[in-house]
Amino acid sequence: MTEETAHRRVIRARAALPATCVAHQQALIRSRVLALAPALAVLTLAWIGLDALVLPQAALLLAAAGRVVIAAGLFALATLGRRLPSQVVLRLFVWLQALGFGLMQALLAKHHPSSAAAISYGLAPFVIAAQIALFPVSWPQALRLGAAPVAALVIGLVATHMPARAAAWSDALLLALLLGMAAWICEAQLRLLVGLSAARDDASHDALTGLANRRAALERLAVERGRIARGHGAATVLMLDLDRFKQVNDRYGHAAGDRVLQAVAEAIEAELRGCDLGARFGGEEFLLILAESSLEDAMRAAERIRRRVAALAIDVGTATLSVTISIGVARLRADAAIEDDLARADAALYRAKTDGRDRCVAAPADADAA
Ligand SMILES: Nc1nc2c(ncn2[C@@H]2O[C@H](COP(=O)(O)OP(=O)(O)OP(=O)(O)O)[C@@H](O)[C@H]2O)c(=O)[nH]1
């Protein structure tokens, strides 16, 4: 199963989980398993020292061999986990421990009955249940993961012939309680993550148009400029402004103006590639950052956007409106401040306005150099 498929499954299971949140969730799950697995492997090996204090020689050999196998599995998971979907990594993590320690207890019970209940093995289901609580997954997912410690407990109880005893029922009850609490904590973590993702989204997006906001655009400009300064590629900025937009507000009202801004934003978005960024930079001003594009590429893109917007028929309830835009285009330069390049794009936009609007103009220095 690919990471993409695993993502889709999670989204289906939790319809409200936004895609950005799923990415954070997957990253958290993976990083926690990759941090825990080697630590548990070392602890598992170190426990052989304690086994030596309480187990007879023959049982000790079996226990040590089992612990080495489990630790090797955990180390392997820590190494290979980066290449597997994080949901798979998490399932392997809990089932490896559950089956490993459960089978260990069963083997010890078979060959060395008095050693079976000795230190640690009986604790494994409870420790695994507590570990599940460390992951931000939905409560149904947490309960499904809970099948692993339940299996470990059943194997242990059957192997030590305890099912009929009161202690077995209290173990089962304790495990159910722990799993319920783990599921609750998992769900709480997931909700926190959803809230955090939404807050991050709000901080970087414009609420009206859904485009990036000014802050996100400035951050992206700094990244692009850094790339250019290191000699990687070229980038351009497009400063875009609606023509005579005040008249739209004055004639049709602010709500109609907002609808126009949304329609223009959609048109812009439709023309951008995945590597570009479209941002609402001010009231009716947009800033587009085109990655890996020369001035000629940018002028072609600007013209496409201008034509697309001019062709819009925007239904604002009381009327269907057409609007035009003017665009100033400038290259990002390695040896200039970002503010200077923005000022050049702005100057080109001003030229487009004074030349009659509904047109694209390249910044003078770029046009000369091109
Ligand atoms: N509906 C709406 N209007 C906005 C928003 N932000 C800014 N505006 C309006 O955008 C208009 C900008 O008008 P001006 O700067 O005079 O420019 P213009 O009418 O577009 O004229 P030119 O740019 O010269 O073509 C003002 O009426 C602002 O109130 C917004 O979020 N929603």
The ligand as a MOL file (V3000), in Angstrom:
LIG
                    3D

  0  0  0     0  0            999 V3000
M  V30 BEGIN CTAB
M  V30 COUNTS 32 34 0 0 0
M  V30 BEGIN ATOM
M  V30 1 N -15.4840 44.4380 -2.1130 0
M  V30 2 C -14.2550 44.6860 -1.7040 0
M  V30 3 N -13.6450 45.8160 -2.0990 0
M  V30 4 C -12.3940 46.0630 -1.6950 0
M  V30 5 C -11.7070 45.1610 -0.8670 0
M  V30 6 N -10.4670 45.6600 -0.6440 0
M  V30 7 C -10.3950 46.8310 -1.3000 0
M  V30 8 N -11.5530 47.0840 -1.9560 0
M  V30 9 C -11.9150 48.2300 -2.7780 0
M  V30 10 O -11.0800 48.3140 -3.9050 0
M  V30 11 C -11.2130 49.6350 -4.4130 0
M  V30 12 C -9.8810 50.0960 -4.9310 0
M  V30 13 O -10.1220 51.2670 -5.6310 0
M  V30 14 P -8.9910 52.1900 -6.2260 0
M  V30 15 O -7.6830 51.9690 -5.4740 0
M  V30 16 O -9.5120 53.5770 -6.2960 0
M  V30 17 O -8.7150 51.6170 -7.6330 0
M  V30 18 P -9.6830 51.2280 -8.8160 0
M  V30 19 O -11.0630 51.7380 -8.6740 0
M  V30 20 O -9.5570 49.7490 -8.9740 0
M  V30 21 O -9.0260 51.9610 -10.0130 0
M  V30 22 P -7.6810 51.6170 -10.7590 0
M  V30 23 O -6.8910 50.7030 -9.8960 0
M  V30 24 O -7.0100 52.9270 -10.9600 0
M  V30 25 O -8.0650 50.9710 -12.0290 0
M  V30 26 C -11.7590 50.4930 -3.2700 0
M  V30 27 O -13.0700 50.8540 -3.5670 0
M  V30 28 C -11.7350 49.5520 -2.0750 0
M  V30 29 O -12.8180 49.7890 -1.1980 0
M  V30 30 C -12.3800 43.9770 -0.4550 0
M  V30 31 O -11.8580 43.1190 0.2610 0
M  V30 32 N -13.6420 43.7800 -0.8980 0
M  V30 END ATOM
M  V30 BEGIN BOND
M  V30 1 1 1 2
M  V30 2 2 2 3
M  V30 3 1 2 32
M  V30 4 1 3 4
M  V30 5 2 4 5
M  V30 6 1 4 8
M  V30 7 1 5 6
M  V30 8 1 5 30
M  V30 9 2 6 7
M  V30 10 1 7 8
M  V30 11 1 8 9
M  V30 12 1 9 10
M  V30 13 1 9 28
M  V30 14 1 10 11
M  V30 15 1 11 12
M  V30 16 1 11 26
M  V30 17 1 12 13
M  V30 18 1 13 14
M  V30 19 2 14 15
M  V30 20 1 14 16
M  V30 21 1 14 17
M  V30 22 1 17 18
M  V30 23 2 18 19
M  V30 24 1 18 20
M  V30 25 1 18 21
M  V30 26 1 21 22
M  V30 27 2 22 23
M  V30 28 1 22 24
M  V30 29 1 22 25
M  V30 30 1 26 27
M  V30 31 1 26 28
M  V30 32 1 28 29
M  V30 33 2 30 31
M  V30 34 1 30 32
M  V30 END BOND
M  V30 END CTAB
M  END
